Amino acid sequence: MPVLSRAQIQVAIADERFAPYLAACGNDDAAAFTLYRWNLLVASTIQEVLGLFEVALRNAIDPHVGAWQLTAPPAGGRTYGRNWLAEPHPLLSNSQGARRFAALKDNVDKAIRGKGRAPTHGDFVAQTTLGTWRYLLPPASGNVSFTQRLWDSNVKDAFPHLKRNHGALTFDVNRILRLRNRIAHYEPVLDTTKIFDDTLAMRRVLNDIDPDLKPWFDRQSRVAWAIAQRP
């Protein structure tokens, strides 16, 4: 199997992106590329569990936001239904940003184009990002925000087993969102201690939703196995 030259690596990966791997391997090109490939393996297993985590989180939160919208005060002379992603109440739209909802609608329209049907609420949920759900959670401190009021009235019920301050929950979801962004942008995840801590954050949040989700998550996860393959 041919080994890439330094010049080829510079073109394919770029010096700046490859630098952390070289630094970790004493400037040994071959060892650094092996480490780069290992990073791809670990990142792929993290992406797997991020998918499990995000779907569980959104399915926990979504019905409670819909329930809030059904009972929200009328605005602009009208009431709002359960499909808060397609037709958000102004309080939600103002809190989350109208552009976020407009971009979501555009993505849904593209996803179902040519299917000959109207979009469903599930179509909207499928096009959300982890950030959508993170920013429905209240900040770690303060109690005057709309998200805090939303939490107090409905969203807290998405986490019936939460036995810690909601700020700790938000902190964990923030941490997971940062990890998700690193993985999405193909950044190095060489700090294995941090990876373990990030997966522990996922386990804690899942436990807040349903304790049975934590062992299920553990059975699906290949992250520890991938970390053990480090060259």
N, C-alpha and C positions, 0 to 999 in steps of 0.2 A: 504494500500500500504506500503510495507516494506521500512524503511528508511536505507540508507547505513550507515554503521559504519565508524568511522574515518579510520580504517585499510583498509576497502574496497575502500574508496575514495582515499587513498594513492596509492593503486594499479591501480585503474581505471583512475585517473586524474593526480596523482603525486603531492607531497607536493609543489614543486616550482611553478607549474602552478596554484594550488589552493590557494596559499598564498595571492594574491591580493584580492580574494573574502573574505577570512577570515579577512583580515585587514580591509576591508570595512564594515564588519559585527560584529566587536568586538569579533572575535574569536568564533562566534556562528556557529557550523557546519551546522545546519539545515538552518539557514538564508543564510549562504554562498552558500550552494548548490542551494537554490532558486534563489539567485543572479546569480549563474553560468548558470542556465537554462534560466534566462532572457537574459543573455549575448548571449546565443545561438540564442534566438529569434531575438534580435537586429541584430546580425551578419547575420542572414539569410535574413533579409529585406535589409540590406546594400548590400549583394551579389546580390539581385534582381536589385537594381538600378545601381550597378556597371556594370551588364550585359547590361542594357540599354545604359549606358554611353559609355562603351567600343565599342559596335557595332556602335553607332552613330559616335564616334571619328574615328574609322578605316575606315568607309565608306566615311567619309568626306575627309580624307587624301589620301587614296589609289589611287584614279584616278589621283590626281595631281602628285604623285610620278611617276606613270606610264607615264603621259604626259611628265614629265621631261626626263625620260629614252628614250622615242621615239626621242627626239631632242638632246640627249647628244652626245658629240663628239665620234667618233669611238675609240675603244680601243682594242689593240691586233689584229688589222686588221679586226675587225668586228663591226657591229652596234648591238644594243640591242632593243628588242621589249618591249611591254607594261608590260609583266609579270615580273616585277622587283623582285618579291619574289622568283620565280623559277630560273631566270637567271639574277642576279643583275649585273649592270654595275660595273666595278672595283672601281669606285669612291664611289659607295654605299657600296660595299662589304668591302672596306678598312675602311670606316667610321663606319660601324655598326659591323664589325667583321665577317670574313669568317665563323667562327665556328657557329655563330648565324644562318646564312643561311643554313649551312650544317645540323644543328640540326633540323631546320624547315623542310627541305626536308625529313629527316628520319621520322619525325612525320607524314608528309603527306603520305609517302609510307606506313606506318603502318595503317593509317586511311582508305586508299582505297584498301588495300590488299584484294584480292578475289572478288573485284567488277567488274573485267574484263574491265576496262577502264583506260585511261590515266588521270592523275590529271589535274584539271582545276585551273585557277587562284583563283577561289572561295575556292577551297580546301586549297590552301596556306593561304589565308586570314583567314580562319576559324581556322588554327593552330597557328596563331600569338598570342602573349601576349600583355598586355597593355604596357609593356616595349618596345616592338617593335615600337610602335607609339610614345611613349614618346621620344625615342632617335632619332627620325626623326625631332624633334623640336630643334631649336637653343638654346644655353645657354642664360641665362638671360643677360649676358654681353659679350662683345667681338664681333668681326665681321669678323673674318678670318677663321672660321671653315667651313667645307663643308656643315654642316647642315644650317649654316647661308646663304650660297649661294643658297642652295636648297630652303630655305624659301623665299628668295628674288625673286627667279625666278618662283616658282610654288606653294609651300606648303602654302604660305600666302593666296592663293585663296581658301583654304579649310575653311577659317574663314572670310567670306565676311563681317560679321557684327562686327568684332573686332575693338573696339574703344579705346583700351588701348595698352600699350607697350607689344610687344610679350613676353618680359621677365615675365610679370605678368601671361600670359597664360601658359608659361612653368612652372612657379612656381606652379600654380594650378594643372597642370597635374602631376607634381612631388608629390604634396600633395596627390592626389588621388591614385597614384601608391603606396605610402607608406601605405595608408589605405587598398588598395587591398591586399598588402602583409601581413598586420596584420590579415585581415579576413582569408586569405588563410592558415595562420599558426595557426588559432584558438586562437589568443591572445586576452586578455581582451580589451573591448571597453567601459569602464565604464565612461569615461569622456564625458558626453552627450553634453556639450558645444562644444567640439572638433568634435563630430559627426555632429552636426548641421553645424559647419563651413566647414567640409569636403563636406557635401551635397550642401552647398552654392557654393563651388568651382566647383562642377559638373554642377550646374545650370549656373554659369558664362561661363564655356567653351561651354556648349550647346547653350547658347545665342549668343556666338561669331560665332557659325556655322549657327544657324537659330533661331531667337527669338521665333518662334512657338514651338520649342522643349522644352523650359523651362516649360510652363504650361502643356504640355504633360507629361513631366517627373514628375511634381508635382502630376498629377492625378494618376500615376502608383505607386508612392512611398508610402510605409507603414512604413517608418522609424519613423516619428513623432508619429504615433500610437504605435509602439513598444516601443519607449522611454517612453511614457505615462504609460506603463504597469509596469514600474520599481517597484519592491517591496519596 
